[in-house]
Amino acid sequence: MEQRILGKTGRNVSIVGLGTWQLGADWGNVDPAQAQAILAASVEAGVNFFDTADVYGDGKSEQAIGKFLADNPGLDITVATKMGRRVDQKPEHYTLANFRQWVDRSRKNLGTDTLDLVQLHCPPTPVYSNAEVYDALDTLVSEGAIRNYGVSVERTDEALEAIRHKGTASVQIILNAFRLKPLDEVLPAAKAANVGIIARVPLASGLLSGKYTKETTFAENDHRNYNRNGDSFDVGETFSGVDYELGLKAVAEFEQIVPEGASTAQAAIAWIAAQDGVTTVIPGARNGEQAAANAAAASVSVSEDFDGGVRWIYDHYFREAIHPRW
Ligand SMILES: NC(=O)c1ccc[n+]([C@@H]2O[C@H](COP(=O)([O-])OP(=O)(O)OC[C@H]3O[C@@H](n4cnc5c(N)ncnc54)[C@H](OP(=O)(O)O)[C@@H]3O)[C@@H](O)[C@H]2O)c1
């Protein structure tokens, strides 16, 4: 699979990576054996970049990756984790002392002395402009606990702020056919500053696979059930913040323009990977088949016509509600 350099990390990562929120919790149940099958299918298909977080299943996702790496020694995989959401979301919690504790826990879960990449996990907005936070992260690098750090953000203004800080190696942001705002300023700014872009929620939580209908139901312990209105975390993380039924209408249009030979999900992923400035796209998967199909999207090419169609659908259905918000 094609690889690109992930910003200031200097690491070569596959243009399709794997999101591993599903290996923890919040997506109904994914059992440990299935978690291992998802990781194995991804690697088999050329993926060498996993995104996880200390909070996914309160460590289960990190532990699943740790087990996979221990069972498969010698693999050259970059693992990006995240920290900060196991405590109340207050700026004063983003201290060196807390970072040390959080990082130590992730090192243990992942079975490694040095974390490849740690991302602040959508912290309160003031954290992104706090020089002391970056100093603390630099300290972790100099101590050898982490190799690089980056941020995961909800909004484009947060991304632009983080990009201004010289130690920021990567920015993770929602970018998909229903969320085009990062194309305006974030991608050009990241490229100019040599900051890698990790594009998350590429399938709008599965909507862009085209497999759901008005009648589809989601398990009680699936955020697509309990976070529809943003009751537990930012509503933009669930179906990318779009109204579910409007999303179904837009997907029906999207399906009309999918390139021949590609699935709807693959076209959605390939379109993101084709955007200038994107380093890697990290679809989540609930089984090995999805993981393999998503990795195969790396060889789907998208035309200018398709790109025009994606932009038309966004302008027609979502721009007014989505663009000012995130
Ligand atoms: N704040 C943050 O930093 C943050 C927030 C959200 C996500 N993330 C990261 O981004 C990753 C990706 O986002 P996401 O997992 O939220 O959403 P996503 O990748 O847009 O959607 C994942 C869902 O899409 C469906 N799917 C995936 N591949 C498919 C295929 N080939 N065919 C049909 N359906 C398919 C599955 O739904 P079913 O379960 O219905 O089969 C899967 O659970 C996460 O795993 C996580 O690593 C980070």
The ligand as an SDF file (V2000), in Angstrom:
LIG
                    3D

 48 52  0  0  0  0  0  0  0  0999 V2000
  -11.9840   12.2700   19.3960 N   0  0  0  0  0  0  0  0  0  0  0  0
  -11.2400   11.4620   18.6830 C   0  0  0  0  0  0  0  0  0  0  0  0
  -10.0540   11.6090   18.6580 O   0  0  0  0  0  0  0  0  0  0  0  0
  -11.9010   10.3760   17.8900 C   0  0  0  0  0  0  0  0  0  0  0  0
  -13.2850   10.3460   17.7680 C   0  0  0  0  0  0  0  0  0  0  0  0
  -13.8630    9.4060   16.9310 C   0  0  0  0  0  0  0  0  0  0  0  0
  -13.0630    8.4890   16.2560 C   0  0  0  0  0  0  0  0  0  0  0  0
  -11.7190    8.5060   16.4190 N   0  0  0  0  0  0  0  0  0  0  0  0
  -10.8530    7.5420   15.7220 C   0  0  0  0  0  0  0  0  0  0  0  0
  -11.2430    7.4840   14.3640 O   0  0  0  0  0  0  0  0  0  0  0  0
  -11.5300    6.1380   14.0020 C   0  0  0  0  0  0  0  0  0  0  0  0
  -12.5270    6.0890   12.8760 C   0  0  0  0  0  0  0  0  0  0  0  0
  -13.7480    6.7260   13.1790 O   0  0  0  0  0  0  0  0  0  0  0  0
  -15.0300    5.9080   13.6540 P   0  0  0  0  0  0  0  0  0  0  0  0
  -14.6280    4.5030   13.9160 O   0  0  0  0  0  0  0  0  0  0  0  0
  -15.6380    6.7090   14.7500 O   0  0  0  0  0  0  0  0  0  0  0  0
  -16.0250    6.0080   12.4200 O   0  0  0  0  0  0  0  0  0  0  0  0
  -15.9580    5.4740   10.9090 P   0  0  0  0  0  0  0  0  0  0  0  0
  -14.6310    4.9360   10.5960 O   0  0  0  0  0  0  0  0  0  0  0  0
  -16.5120    6.5830   10.0920 O   0  0  0  0  0  0  0  0  0  0  0  0
  -17.0690    4.3240   10.9310 O   0  0  0  0  0  0  0  0  0  0  0  0
  -16.8140    3.0510   11.4440 C   0  0  0  0  0  0  0  0  0  0  0  0
  -18.0330    2.1590   11.2230 C   0  0  0  0  0  0  0  0  0  0  0  0
  -18.3090    2.0800    9.8300 O   0  0  0  0  0  0  0  0  0  0  0  0
  -18.7850    0.8070    9.4770 C   0  0  0  0  0  0  0  0  0  0  0  0
  -17.8420    0.2180    8.4870 N   0  0  0  0  0  0  0  0  0  0  0  0
  -16.4850    0.2860    8.5210 C   0  0  0  0  0  0  0  0  0  0  0  0
  -15.9680   -0.3130    7.4320 N   0  0  0  0  0  0  0  0  0  0  0  0
  -16.9970   -0.7630    6.7050 C   0  0  0  0  0  0  0  0  0  0  0  0
  -17.1000   -1.4550    5.4820 C   0  0  0  0  0  0  0  0  0  0  0  0
  -16.0290   -1.7860    4.7800 N   0  0  0  0  0  0  0  0  0  0  0  0
  -18.3360   -1.7750    5.0150 N   0  0  0  0  0  0  0  0  0  0  0  0
  -19.4460   -1.4290    5.7160 C   0  0  0  0  0  0  0  0  0  0  0  0
  -19.4140   -0.7710    6.8790 N   0  0  0  0  0  0  0  0  0  0  0  0
  -18.1980   -0.4270    7.3690 C   0  0  0  0  0  0  0  0  0  0  0  0
  -18.8270   -0.0240   10.7440 C   0  0  0  0  0  0  0  0  0  0  0  0
  -20.1640    0.1040   11.2310 O   0  0  0  0  0  0  0  0  0  0  0  0
  -20.9550   -1.1430   11.8930 P   0  0  0  0  0  0  0  0  0  0  0  0
  -20.3810   -1.1670   13.2650 O   0  0  0  0  0  0  0  0  0  0  0  0
  -22.3950   -0.6730   11.8440 O   0  0  0  0  0  0  0  0  0  0  0  0
  -20.6640   -2.3390   11.0650 O   0  0  0  0  0  0  0  0  0  0  0  0
  -17.8300    0.6990   11.6380 C   0  0  0  0  0  0  0  0  0  0  0  0
  -18.0970    0.5060   13.0110 O   0  0  0  0  0  0  0  0  0  0  0  0
  -11.9820    5.5110   15.3430 C   0  0  0  0  0  0  0  0  0  0  0  0
  -11.9790    4.0960   15.3170 O   0  0  0  0  0  0  0  0  0  0  0  0
  -10.9770    6.1290   16.2750 C   0  0  0  0  0  0  0  0  0  0  0  0
   -9.7340    5.4550   16.1780 O   0  0  0  0  0  0  0  0  0  0  0  0
  -11.1200    9.4480   17.2100 C   0  0  0  0  0  0  0  0  0  0  0  0
  1  2  1  0
  2  3  2  0
  2  4  1  0
  4  5  1  0
  4 48  2  0
  5  6  2  0
  6  7  1  0
  7  8  2  0
  8  9  1  0
  8 48  1  0
  9 10  1  0
  9 46  1  0
 10 11  1  0
 11 12  1  0
 11 44  1  0
 12 13  1  0
 13 14  1  0
 14 15  2  0
 14 16  1  0
 14 17  1  0
 17 18  1  0
 18 19  2  0
 18 20  1  0
 18 21  1  0
 21 22  1  0
 22 23  1  0
 23 24  1  0
 23 42  1  0
 24 25  1  0
 25 26  1  0
 25 36  1  0
 26 27  1  0
 26 35  1  0
 27 28  2  0
 28 29  1  0
 29 30  1  0
 29 35  2  0
 30 31  1  0
 30 32  2  0
 32 33  1  0
 33 34  2  0
 34 35  1  0
 36 37  1  0
 36 42  1  0
 37 38  1  0
 38 39  2  0
 38 40  1  0
 38 41  1  0
 42 43  1  0
 44 45  1  0
 44 46  1  0
 46 47  1  0
M  CHG  2   8   1  16  -1
M  END
$$$$
